[in-house]
């Protein structure tokens, strides 16, 4: 049996999930069933767009830490980070920018 909240396996006689602590009913899943995963990022598109104007801070916001560091270093050392941030800004506005999990940042708020 699997927890319907977090999807982790639980024993058949549990009244709560030992992983997430939810007191919810459990459902049985076939091996071929997929979990209901989110299709868009929970991050705000408006916040990411505004942070993109701050030379790479938006990448930290969506969880892309290493590319955020790289972008800031490029800006400080060579002055080209602003081009990358500008491209990201328009990608965010178009709704095509993805967070660290590969989910598109589409929600405005």
Secondary structure, 3 states (H helix, E strand, C coil): CEECCCCCECCCCCCCCCCCCCCCCEECCCCCCCCCCCCECCCCHHHHHHHHCCCCHHHHHCCCHHHHHHHHHHHHHHCCHHHHHHHHHHHHHHCCCECCCCCECCCCC
